[in-house]
């Protein structure tokens, strides 16, 4: 049959269409990492969305003190954190976080910062998800021999407000002259 290559091409295009049309949201599908729970000395799992985020937004709306941290929360929809610390080196594998890294290579996501410490074998990667001029999400992957942390903030992030939080809430001061 002469139609089979054309039929295959059309079928492939139809299968690929939903993936290409997927909306850009800034949300990552983070694994639960349950297989690492028994190995970890410490684990942190934070999932703030829905009701808890509405409470934070209500506090921000009523705040009259000018608290920059609360103002930053106004347009945030969700915050997810997965963090694991181990007693020995290499208790988790690179493949454990590769599924997240793969998502960060899709359209909309861009790497904005990378830190590599060769001596400590520590890496930090910061990504933003944008649509046009709007920031829809932020992701951070920090990994070392004995720990890793993944953070996903979903929502509109005002970079100017974020910069004003430098040195507060555990946000490090950025020294550009090291």
C-alpha positions as CSV (number, residue, x, y, z in Angstrom):
1,X,0.0,0.0,0.0
2,X,1.3,3.4,-0.9
3,X,-0.8,5.2,1.9
4,X,1.0,3.6,4.9
5,X,3.9,6.2,5.1
6,X,1.3,9.0,5.0
7,X,-0.9,7.3,7.5
8,X,2.0,6.8,9.8
9,X,3.0,10.5,9.5
10,X,-0.6,11.6,10.3
11,X,-0.8,9.2,13.3
12,X,2.5,10.4,14.7
13,X,1.4,14.1,14.3
14,X,-1.9,13.3,16.2
15,X,-0.1,11.6,19.0
16,X,2.4,14.4,19.4
17,X,-0.2,17.2,19.2
18,X,-1.4,16.9,22.8
19,X,2.1,17.0,24.2
20,X,2.9,20.1,22.1
21,X,-0.3,21.8,23.2
22,X,0.2,21.2,26.9
23,X,0.0,24.4,28.8
24,X,3.1,25.8,30.5
25,X,2.3,26.1,34.2
26,X,5.6,26.1,36.2
27,X,4.5,22.9,38.0
28,X,6.8,19.9,38.2
29,X,5.7,16.3,38.8
30,X,7.9,15.5,41.8
31,X,8.4,11.9,42.6
32,X,7.6,10.8,46.2
33,X,11.0,9.2,46.7
34,X,9.4,6.7,49.0
35,X,12.2,4.2,48.2
36,X,14.7,6.6,49.9
37,X,12.8,7.1,53.2
38,X,14.4,4.1,54.9
39,X,17.9,5.1,53.8
40,X,17.6,8.8,54.8
41,X,18.9,10.2,58.1
42,X,16.5,13.1,57.5
43,X,13.8,13.8,55.0
44,X,11.6,16.8,54.4
45,X,8.4,16.9,52.4
46,X,6.6,20.2,52.1
47,X,3.5,20.7,50.0
48,X,1.8,24.0,50.4
49,X,-1.1,24.6,48.2
50,X,-4.8,25.1,48.2
51,X,-6.1,26.0,51.7
52,X,-2.7,26.8,53.2
53,X,-1.8,29.1,50.4
54,X,-5.1,30.9,50.7
55,X,-4.4,31.5,54.4
56,X,-0.9,32.9,53.5
57,X,-2.5,35.1,50.8
58,X,-5.1,36.4,53.2
59,X,-2.4,37.3,55.7
60,X,-0.4,39.1,53.0
61,X,-3.5,41.1,51.9
62,X,-4.2,42.3,55.5
63,X,-0.5,43.0,56.3
64,X,0.1,46.7,57.0
65,X,3.7,46.3,58.1
66,X,5.1,46.1,54.6
67,X,6.5,42.6,55.2
68,X,8.2,41.7,51.8
69,X,7.9,38.0,52.5
70,X,4.2,38.2,52.8
71,X,3.9,40.3,49.7
72,X,5.8,37.8,47.7
73,X,3.2,35.1,48.6
74,X,0.3,37.0,47.0
75,X,0.8,35.4,43.6
76,X,2.2,32.1,44.6
77,X,-0.1,29.1,44.0
78,X,2.0,26.3,45.4
79,X,5.3,25.4,47.0
80,X,6.8,21.9,47.0
81,X,10.0,20.9,48.7
82,X,11.6,17.4,48.8
83,X,14.8,17.1,50.7
84,X,16.9,14.1,51.8
85,X,20.1,13.8,53.9
86,X,22.0,10.5,54.3
87,X,24.8,9.3,56.6
88,X,26.9,7.9,53.7
89,X,28.0,9.0,50.3
90,X,25.9,8.0,47.2
91,X,22.9,6.6,49.1
92,X,20.8,8.0,46.3
93,X,21.6,7.8,42.6
94,X,21.7,10.4,39.9
95,X,18.7,8.7,38.3
96,X,16.6,9.6,41.4
97,X,16.6,13.2,40.3
98,X,16.9,12.8,36.6
99,X,13.1,12.6,36.1
100,X,12.9,16.1,37.5
101,X,15.8,17.4,35.4
102,X,14.2,16.0,32.3
103,X,11.1,18.1,33.0
104,X,13.3,21.2,33.3
105,X,14.4,20.7,29.7
106,X,10.9,21.2,28.3
107,X,9.7,24.4,26.6
108,X,9.2,27.3,29.0
109,X,12.0,26.3,31.5
110,X,15.3,28.1,31.4
111,X,18.4,27.6,33.6
112,X,19.3,30.9,35.2
113,X,22.0,29.9,37.6
114,X,24.4,27.0,38.2
115,X,26.9,26.6,41.1
116,X,29.5,23.8,41.0
117,X,31.7,23.0,43.9
118,X,34.2,20.5,42.6
119,X,35.9,19.9,46.0
120,X,32.6,19.1,47.8
121,X,30.9,17.6,44.7
122,X,27.9,19.9,45.3
123,X,25.8,21.3,42.5
124,X,23.0,23.9,42.6
125,X,20.8,24.6,39.6
126,X,18.1,27.3,39.4
127,X,15.5,27.4,36.7
128,X,12.6,29.6,35.9
129,X,9.5,28.8,33.9
130,X,8.3,31.7,31.7
131,X,5.6,32.4,29.3
132,X,6.3,35.6,27.4
133,X,7.4,38.2,30.1
134,X,5.7,36.4,33.0
135,X,7.5,34.1,35.4
136,X,5.2,31.1,36.1
137,X,7.5,29.0,38.3
138,X,10.9,28.5,39.9
139,X,12.8,25.3,40.5
140,X,15.9,24.6,42.5
141,X,17.9,21.4,42.5
142,X,20.7,21.2,45.1
143,X,22.7,18.0,45.3
144,X,25.8,16.6,47.0
145,X,27.2,13.3,47.9
146,X,25.0,12.9,51.0
147,X,22.0,15.0,50.2
148,X,19.7,16.6,47.7
149,X,16.9,19.1,47.8
150,X,14.3,19.9,45.1
151,X,12.1,23.1,45.4
152,X,9.3,24.0,43.1
153,X,7.5,27.3,43.5
154,X,4.4,27.6,41.2
155,X,2.9,31.0,40.5
156,X,3.9,34.5,39.4
157,X,7.1,35.5,41.0
158,X,8.2,39.1,41.2
159,X,12.0,39.0,41.0
160,X,12.3,42.5,42.6
161,X,10.3,41.4,45.6
162,X,12.4,38.2,45.8
163,X,15.6,40.2,45.7
164,X,14.5,42.3,48.6
165,X,14.3,39.2,50.8
166,X,18.0,38.6,50.4
167,X,19.5,37.7,53.8
168,X,16.1,36.8,55.3
169,X,14.2,33.6,55.7
170,X,17.3,31.6,54.9
171,X,17.7,33.3,51.5
172,X,21.4,33.9,51.1
173,X,22.9,37.3,50.4
174,X,24.4,37.2,46.9
175,X,28.0,38.5,46.9
176,X,28.9,39.2,43.3
177,X,32.5,40.1,44.1
178,X,34.0,36.8,45.4
